[in-house]
Each structure stands twice: as C-alpha cells, then as structure tokens.
Amino acid sequence: MAGLTRLLGALVLALAWMAGLAPAQADPPPDLLLAETYVAGVDVTHYLVSEKLDGVRALWDGRVLRFRGGGRVPAPDWFTAGFPPMPLDGELWIGRGQFDALSGIVRKQVPVDAEWRRVGYRVFELPDAPGPFAARAETLHALIAAAGVPWLQAVEQTRVAGPTELMRRLDAVVRAGGEGLMLHRADAPYVTGRSDVLLKLKSWLDAEAVVVGHVPGKGKYAGMTGALALEMPDGKRFRLGSGLTDALRRQPPSVGTQITYRYLDLTKNGVPRHPRYLRVRDDFGASGGRPAPPSDIRAQ
C-alpha cells in the first residue's frame, strides 16, 4: 500500500507539471544545492547516505537537460524523450573513474548515439518538491520507476548507524574505485545554495581554482608546461605540477579555465598542501560558465 501511495503521489506531481506549473526554460545558471564538507562530530543518523558520483552534474528542468552553468546539454533527443515532465537534479555518469571519457561524450555539440548509449542519468533530487528529503527520495524512486527509462535511475539513499559504519562505507567505495560519499539531511526541505544539509565526504579534499598562467618546464619537461599557476577564490595563488600528464603539459588548460584539484589540507598561509591536478571543471558546459581570466595573468 505504501508503494502504491508513493507512486500515485509521484504521478500527481508529474501531472501538475504537465498542467503548466513548471517554470519556463531559462538560460541563466540554475539555483542548485551545493555541498559543504563533512567534519567529525556530525550526527550522521540524521542523514541519508549515497555514493558521490564522479560525473557531470545536470539539471532536467522538465523540458531541457542543462549543465550546472545553464548551457544546454547536447544529448540526443531519444536520451530525454521519456524523462518526467518535471525538474530532476542528478549526474550524467558512465562509471567509476570514467570522468574524462564521460566529459568527452557529453561536451560534443553533435552527439554520437553509440557513445551516449553508455551514459546514464543518476538522479538524487526533486527540485522544489514539497516535504523533507526522505519523502522526496521515495517519491523520486516511484517517479523514475513509472518512467521506465533504463538509463534514468534514482541514486540509492540509505541510513547508517553511526560514524564507524559511515567510514566503513567510505572505505568500501574508495577501494572499489569510487570518489566518496554524500550525506543529505533526511528532514531537510528543498533548499539551494551551499548548505550543510548536504555534506560530501572524501578521503582527499578537493576544490576549484582558475588558471592564471603557465610555468615553463625544465629538464625532461623543457619546452612544455612545468606547472599551472592557479588562483583560488580568495585571491591566493599557488603552483600545481603534480598530476599533469605529458599531453596536458604539451597542451595545458588555457588561462581563465577553471580546474579541480585535490589536496591533503591547507598550509598556515591558506594554500593547498600536496595539490594534485584532477580535471578541467567543465560541468558548466561547452557554452561557457568559466570565470573570465584575471587582468594580471603572470605566473606567481
């Protein structure tokens, strides 16, 4: 009976959007919920836990699939044809450790059907839906089950008994090649912006910075880029050479590009300790969304 009630609720919600209650398409970046970082001492029994997917975030607004920056995802028409006519928030994903391959697929302005057959849309939120997250998660599962689209799946959300079980789950995910865990407060209404109702837990920390210059390489890297000069959101600058492949050293991310790096912690000067290049932050889409390069682009 409970399952039937959830399914009926999901169908009613979908019909409401079909009746014209959904917002019009918009080009500006959508308002999304962004995670804070998990810290010890949080009562994890208040949260639902899921795997942190190493994918490209995308918002289905009921009509169009968009990148985090607002640009339209150039997906084939068949990919979204069976999606519910209401907003969904999730990640385009093809598997653990496959971000670069995924990025290459979803950024092509002319989609390749054979490549998109590998892509799934893993959904973890119903934007603007009523009720606490635990109820929204149940409604989401029913809604996606009713849609019957094989590549459209709801992200599994489960509870943990405490921090020991949480860390065991983190270890299992990381050992299997995953990135980490997400914790979403079960009683939280839908909110946007950066909030501690959503927490990310990883073995390493990660952050974004803007490329402001290229440091020439020496020795075996002569004639290539030795390191990227990066600027953090607070204006602090540092150099990053670890994690750059030879291909990246020959053709490094251009000035103004936003990249993601991982690090162990911050030094007393507030810059990352042991930073390592992870990837270009391109979930803003091929149409843009990256910040403009600073006026001073000299490597410092």
Buried (B, 14 or more C-beta within 10 A) or exposed (E): EEEEEBBEBBBEBBEEBEEEEBEEEEEEBBEBBEBBEBEEEBEBEBBBBBBBBBBBBBBBBBBBBBBBBBBBBBBBEEBBEEBBBBBBBBBBBBBBEBBEEBBEBBBEEEBEEEBBEBBBBBBBBBBBBEBEBBBBBBBBBBBBBEBEBEBBBBBEBEEBEEBEBBBEBBEEBBEEEBBBBBBBBBEBEBEEEEBBBBBBBBEBBBBBBBBBBBBEBEEEBEEBBBBBBBBBEEEBBBBBBEBBEEEBBEEBBEBBBBBBBBBEEBEEEEBBEEBBBBBBBBBBBBEEBBBEBBEEBEBE
